[in-house]
Amino acid sequence: MARMGTTTVRPSGLPERVRALDVSIGERARAGQLLKTSIYEFRYLSAQADQDAVALLMAARERLTWQDGDLFAPMDQNLPEGDLFLRIRQLFPKQAMTPMHLLALIGANGIGRLGYRLPDAPAPALPPPIGKASLLKTRFSPAVFDELVAAYLSTGAGIAGIQPKIMVPERATVPIPSLIVKAGSAAYPGLTAIEFLCLCAARRAGLEVPGFDLSDDGQMLVLDRFDLVTQADGRLERLGFEDIAALAGLRVRDVLADRKYQGSYERVAELLRLLQVPSVNLQRFFRQVAFSVMVRNGDAHLKNFGVLYRNASDVWLAPMFDVVTTAIYTYSRYPGGPELEDRTLALKLFAGRRATRAYPLREELLDFGRRICGVGQPARELDILAQAMQETLQEARSDERIPAPLLTRMRSAWNEGLALAH
C-alpha cells in the first residue's frame, strides 16, 4: 500500500470449525471461555464474584456459566456487517463464516473491552500504525480505500454498521486500532461531509462526541474511538460498551436488522433508568434525541445509542455517534419502486400503540424532555441546539471540503428542525 506507507497484513487461516474461544475482559487475558455446541455457553474461568463482567447483565456474581441458543447479544453487537462483512467473505470465499469465526477475526479489536482468541493461538502480528495527519491528507478513491481495508482488515473487523469503514492503529505503542475511518459511498453521496457537519453542530452545542475530522478532500471521516481512555500515566484503559439493542437482548444483524428500528425513545430512557445511570445521563439522552430530530436524522436506531461502563455501579451514556441528516436522501421500498424521501424517525418518540414515527411537534418534544427525561428547561436546550446548528451552517460556507449544493440541501433539511426552537 505504497501511497499510504503501509503493508498489507492479512488474517491468518481459520479452522473449518470454531468450537471454543478464549475471552479476555480488558487487561485480564483469558477471563472466560466461549463455547459453541448446539447452544452458546460462556464460562468465567475464575470464581471471584467481583471480577469484571463480560456484560452488564452477565455478572459473575450472579452465575459463572451462561447459556443461550444464540450468540450473546453483547458479543453479537460488534460482528461486522454491510461493506466490511462482504470484504471478509471475499477474503474467505470457500469457508463457512459463523459468528465464532467472525469473533476470532475481531480478536481484541472490537469496540468495548472484550477480546477473543482461538485457544493456544499465538498473538496476532501488529500492523504498522498510520497517523491521523496522513489519513486526512490522503486523496480518496475506491481503490485507495480498498488498499486501506486490505492492509488493516485483520485488526479492523470489530465494528458494525452498513457504511464502508475500517479501524486502523494510530500509534505503535497502542496495540489495538484507535481510529475509525469512514469512506464515501456512491449510494449516499456526501455522507462523510454530512456526518462531519452534524458532529460539528453537536460539539458546538456541548454534546459529547468522539474526536473527529474530515479529510482534506472531504471524502473520509476519521474518528477517535470513544471507548479508549488514556490515563495520566499513559496507560490505556478499555471501557465496556454495549449498545441499546444488546442491552435489550436483541440480535439485529442480517434478516433481523429491522429489530433495531422497533421500539421508542421513551423505552430507551426507561432502560437507562433501570441501569441506574446518574440522572444527568437522561438529560444528555434528551439532547441526543432532540438533536437527531432537529438535524432530521432518521437513522437514530437502537444501535446508535449505548452506554460505557467500568462496572455495574459506574455506567454512563456513550457520546453521540453515527449521526447524519438522512432527510436529504431518497430511497425505494422495493427495486424499481418510486423514490421516497426519508420523513420519519427511526423509532417512535413515545411508547404505545398510538405513537408514531413522525417527527414530533415542538410541544411533543418539550413534553418528552420534561416528563420522560426530567429536563427542567427543555425549551432552552432546543435554543442551544438551534444556535449551534445555525453557526455550523454559517461556518461551513467557507469550508472548501463541503460542496455548495450539499450545503444547500443540508440547510433546507435543518430549517425544518430549527423551527422547533421558536
C-alpha positions in Angstrom: 0.0 0.0 0.0 2.7 2.4 -1.1 0.5 5.5 -1.3 -0.1 5.4 2.5 3.1 3.8 3.5 1.6 0.7 4.9 1.9 -3.0 4.3 -0.9 -5.5 4.0 -1.4 -7.8 7.0 -3.9 -10.5 6.1 -5.8 -12.6 8.7 -4.3 -15.9 9.4 -6.1 -19.1 8.3 -9.1 -20.1 10.4 -10.1 -23.7 11.2 -13.1 -25.2 9.4 -15.0 -25.2 12.7 -14.5 -22.9 15.7 -16.0 -24.5 18.8 -14.2 -22.6 21.5 -12.7 -19.1 22.0 -10.8 -17.7 24.9 -12.3 -14.4 26.0 -10.4 -11.5 27.6 -12.0 -8.7 29.5 -10.0 -5.5 29.5 -6.5 -6.2 30.7 -7.4 -9.7 32.0 -6.4 -12.2 29.4 -8.4 -15.5 29.3 -11.0 -14.3 31.8 -13.5 -16.7 30.3 -14.3 -19.1 27.5 -17.0 -19.1 24.9 -18.1 -22.5 23.7 -20.4 -23.4 20.7 -22.1 -26.8 20.6 -25.9 -27.0 20.0 -26.0 -23.8 22.1 -23.7 -21.0 23.1 -22.1 -21.1 26.5 -19.9 -18.6 28.3 -17.9 -19.7 31.3 -16.0 -17.5 33.7 -12.7 -19.1 34.5 -12.4 -17.7 37.9 -14.9 -17.9 40.8 -14.2 -14.4 42.0 -17.5 -12.7 42.1 -16.1 -9.2 41.9 -14.2 -9.7 38.7 -15.0 -7.6 35.6 -18.2 -8.8 33.9 -18.3 -9.9 30.3 -21.5 -7.9 30.0 -23.5 -5.6 32.3 -26.3 -8.2 32.6 -24.0 -11.3 32.8 -22.1 -10.7 36.0 -20.0 -13.5 37.6 -21.6 -12.8 41.0 -25.0 -14.0 39.5 -23.7 -17.1 37.8 -20.4 -18.4 36.4 -21.8 -20.2 33.4 -24.3 -18.6 31.0 -26.1 -20.3 28.1 -28.1 -19.1 25.1 -29.5 -20.5 21.9 -27.9 -17.6 20.0 -24.7 -15.7 20.4 -25.0 -13.5 23.4 -26.2 -10.1 22.3 -23.3 -8.1 23.9 -21.0 -10.2 21.7 -23.2 -10.2 18.7 -23.3 -6.3 18.7 -19.8 -5.9 17.1 -20.0 -8.6 14.4 -19.2 -6.9 11.1 -22.0 -6.3 8.6 -22.6 -4.5 5.4 -19.5 -3.5 3.4 -17.0 -4.9 5.9 -18.7 -8.3 6.0 -18.7 -8.6 2.2 -15.0 -7.9 2.2 -14.4 -10.7 4.7 -16.4 -13.1 2.6 -14.2 -12.2 -0.4 -11.2 -13.0 1.7 -12.5 -16.4 2.8 -14.7 -17.4 -0.2 -14.7 -21.1 0.5 -15.0 -21.1 4.2 -18.1 -21.1 6.4 -18.1 -17.8 8.3 -20.0 -18.4 11.5 -20.3 -15.9 14.4 -17.5 -17.8 16.1 -15.2 -17.3 13.0 -16.1 -13.6 13.0 -15.2 -13.3 16.7 -11.9 -14.9 16.0 -11.2 -12.4 13.3 -12.2 -9.5 15.6 -9.7 -10.6 18.2 -9.2 -8.0 20.8 -10.1 -5.1 18.5 -13.9 -4.8 18.9 -15.5 -1.7 20.4 -15.6 -2.2 24.1 -13.3 -4.3 26.3 -13.9 -7.9 25.1 -11.3 -9.8 23.2 -11.3 -13.3 21.5 -8.6 -15.7 20.6 -8.5 -19.3 19.4 -7.2 -21.5 22.3 -3.4 -21.7 22.3 -3.2 -19.4 19.2 -0.2 -17.1 19.1 -0.7 -13.3 19.4 -1.6 -11.8 16.1 1.0 -9.7 14.2 0.6 -6.0 14.8 0.2 -3.9 11.6 2.2 -0.7 11.2 0.5 2.4 12.5 -0.8 5.2 10.3 -1.1 8.7 11.7 -4.2 10.7 11.6 -2.5 13.5 9.7 -1.5 11.1 7.0 -5.1 9.8 6.7 -6.5 13.3 6.4 -4.2 14.2 3.6 -4.9 11.0 1.6 -6.9 11.7 -1.5 -9.8 9.3 -1.5 -10.8 6.9 -4.3 -12.4 3.5 -4.1 -9.1 1.9 -4.9 -7.3 3.7 -2.2 -9.9 2.7 0.4 -9.7 -0.9 -0.9 -6.0 -0.8 -0.1 -6.6 0.7 3.4 -9.1 -2.1 4.1 -6.8 -4.8 2.8 -4.0 -3.5 5.0 -6.0 -3.3 8.2 -8.8 -5.8 7.9 -7.1 -8.2 10.2 -7.4 -5.6 13.0 -10.5 -3.7 11.9 -13.3 -6.3 11.8 -14.7 -5.4 15.2 -17.0 -2.7 14.0 -20.6 -2.9 12.9 -22.7 -0.8 10.5 -23.5 -0.7 6.8 -21.3 2.2 5.8 -17.8 1.5 4.4 -15.5 1.8 7.4 -12.3 0.3 8.9 -10.4 0.7 12.1 -6.7 1.4 12.0 -3.9 1.8 14.6 -2.5 5.3 15.1 0.4 4.6 17.4 2.8 1.7 17.6 2.6 1.9 21.4 -1.2 1.2 21.4 -1.7 -2.5 20.5 -5.3 -2.1 19.1 -6.7 0.2 16.4 -7.7 3.5 17.8 -9.1 5.3 14.8 -12.2 4.6 12.8 -12.1 5.6 9.1 -15.4 6.1 7.3 -15.4 6.4 3.5 -17.7 8.0 0.9 -20.4 5.9 -0.7 -21.8 6.1 -4.2 -25.2 5.2 -2.8 -25.1 8.1 -0.3 -23.0 10.9 -1.9 -21.6 13.4 0.6 -22.3 11.2 3.6 -19.0 11.7 5.3 -19.3 15.5 4.9 -22.8 15.4 6.3 -21.8 13.4 9.4 -18.9 15.9 9.8 -21.3 18.8 9.9 -23.7 17.0 12.3 -20.8 16.3 14.7 -19.6 19.9 14.4 -23.0 21.2 15.4 -23.3 18.6 18.2 -19.9 19.5 19.6 -20.7 23.3 19.3 -23.9 22.7 21.3 -22.0 21.0 24.1 -23.0 17.4 23.3 -20.3 14.9 24.0 -19.0 13.4 20.7 -15.8 11.4 19.8 -12.8 13.3 18.4 -13.3 13.7 14.6 -12.0 15.4 11.5 -12.8 15.4 7.8 -10.1 14.6 5.2 -8.8 17.4 3.0 -10.8 16.2 0.1 -14.0 15.8 2.2 -14.3 12.1 1.3 -13.1 10.3 4.5 -14.2 10.9 8.1 -11.6 10.0 10.8 -12.9 9.4 14.3 -11.3 8.6 17.6 -12.7 5.6 19.4 -14.7 6.7 22.4 -14.2 3.5 24.4 -10.5 4.1 24.9 -9.2 6.3 27.7 -5.6 7.3 28.2 -4.8 7.6 31.9 -2.4 10.2 33.4 0.4 7.6 33.5 -0.1 6.9 29.8 -1.9 3.6 30.4 -4.7 2.8 28.0 -8.0 1.9 29.7 -10.6 0.0 27.7 -14.1 0.7 28.8 -17.0 -1.7 28.5 -19.5 -0.7 25.8 -23.0 -2.0 25.0 -25.5 -0.5 22.6 -29.1 -0.3 23.5 -30.1 -3.2 21.2 -27.6 -5.5 23.0 -28.8 -4.3 26.4 -32.4 -5.2 25.3 -31.2 -8.7 24.4 -31.7 -8.2 20.6 -29.6 -9.6 17.8 -30.2 -7.2 14.9 -28.0 -8.3 12.0 -28.9 -9.8 8.7 -32.6 -10.8 8.4 -33.2 -9.4 11.9 -31.8 -6.0 11.1 -35.3 -4.4 11.2 -35.3 -5.1 15.0 -33.1 -2.1 15.6 -36.0 0.1 14.4 -38.5 -1.4 16.7 -39.4 0.5 19.9 -39.3 4.0 21.2 -37.0 6.6 22.7 -39.2 6.5 25.8 -38.4 2.8 26.3 -34.7 3.6 25.9 -35.0 6.2 28.7 -36.7 3.6 30.8 -33.8 1.2 30.2 -31.3 3.8 31.2 -33.2 4.3 34.5 -33.1 0.5 35.1 -29.3 0.7 34.8 -29.4 3.3 37.5 -27.3 5.8 35.5 -27.0 9.3 37.1 -29.9 11.5 36.2 -27.7 13.8 34.2 -27.5 11.0 31.6 -31.2 11.2 30.9 -30.8 14.9 30.3 -27.9 14.1 27.9 -30.2 11.5 26.2 -32.8 14.1 25.7 -30.3 16.3 24.0 -29.2 13.5 21.7 -32.7 12.7 20.7 -33.7 16.3 20.3 -30.6 16.9 18.1 -31.4 13.9 16.0 -34.9 15.3 15.5 -33.6 18.8 14.6 -31.0 17.7 12.1 -33.5 15.3 10.6 -31.6 12.1 11.4 -34.0 9.3 10.6 -31.4 6.6 11.4 -31.1 7.1 15.2 -31.9 3.5 15.9 -31.3 1.2 18.9 -27.6 0.5 17.9 -26.8 4.2 17.6 -27.2 4.8 21.4 -25.3 2.9 24.1 -23.6 3.0 27.4 -20.0 2.9 28.6 -19.0 1.4 31.9 -16.3 0.2 34.3 -18.7 -1.9 36.4 -22.4 -2.1 37.2 -22.2 0.9 39.5 -20.2 3.1 37.1 -22.3 3.3 33.9 -22.9 6.3 31.8 -24.4 7.3 28.4 -22.0 7.0 25.5 -21.1 10.0 23.4 -23.3 10.7 20.3 -22.1 8.8 17.3 -23.3 7.8 13.8 -25.5 10.9 13.4 -26.4 12.1 9.8 -29.1 14.1 8.1 -30.9 11.3 6.3 -33.7 13.6 5.1 -31.7 14.8 2.1 -31.6 11.2 0.6 -34.3 9.2 -1.1 -35.0 5.5 -1.0 -37.2 2.9 -2.6 -39.2 0.3 -0.7 -38.6 -2.2 -3.5 -36.4 -2.5 -6.6 -37.7 -0.2 -9.3 -40.2 1.5 -6.9 -40.8 5.2 -6.6 -38.2 7.4 -4.9 -39.3 8.4 -1.4 -38.0 11.0 1.0 -36.9 9.9 4.5 -39.5 11.8 6.5 -39.7 9.7 9.7 -37.8 8.9 12.9 -36.0 5.6 13.3 -38.0 4.9 16.5 -41.2 6.2 17.9 -40.7 9.1 20.3 -43.2 7.8 22.8 -44.3 4.2 23.7 -47.8 3.0 23.0 -49.9 1.7 20.1 -51.0 5.2 19.1 -47.5 6.6 18.9 -45.9 7.3 15.5 -42.5 7.8 13.9 -43.5 11.2 12.6 -41.1 13.9 13.5 -42.6 15.5 16.7 -44.0 18.9 17.1 -42.3 21.3 19.5 -44.7 20.7 22.3 -44.3 16.9 21.9 -40.5 17.2 22.1 -40.7 19.5 25.1 -43.1 17.0 26.8 -40.6 14.2 26.1 -37.9 16.3 27.7 -39.8 17.2 30.9 -41.8 14.1 31.5 -39.6 11.3 30.2 -36.1 12.7 30.8 -36.7 15.0 33.7 -35.3 18.1 31.9 -36.2 21.3 33.8 -35.9 23.7 30.8 -36.2 21.7 27.6 -37.0 24.8 25.6 -33.7 26.3 26.5 -31.9 23.1 25.3 -33.6 23.4 21.9 -32.4 27.0 21.7 -28.9 25.9 22.3 -29.1 23.2 19.7 -30.6 25.6 17.1 -27.9 28.2 17.7 -25.2 25.6 17.2 -26.8 24.4 14.0 -27.0 27.9 12.6 -23.4 28.7 13.4 -22.3 25.4 11.9 -24.1 26.1 8.6 -22.6 29.6 8.6 -19.1 28.4 9.2 -19.4 25.6 6.6 -19.9 28.3 3.8 -16.2 28.9 3.9 -15.1 25.3 4.1 -13.9 24.1 0.7 -14.4 20.5 1.7 -18.2 21.0 1.8 -19.8 21.2 -1.7 -22.2 24.2 -2.0 -25.1 22.1 -3.4 -24.8 19.7 -0.5 -24.8 22.5 2.0 -27.9 24.0 0.4 -29.7 20.7 0.9 -28.5 20.4 4.4 -29.7 24.0 5.2 -33.2 23.1 3.8 -33.4 20.0 5.9 -32.1 21.7 9.0 -34.5 24.6 8.7 -37.4 22.2 9.4 -35.7 21.2 12.7 -34.7 24.8 13.6 -38.4 25.8 13.6 -38.8 23.6 16.7 -36.8 26.2 18.7 -39.2 29.0 18.1 
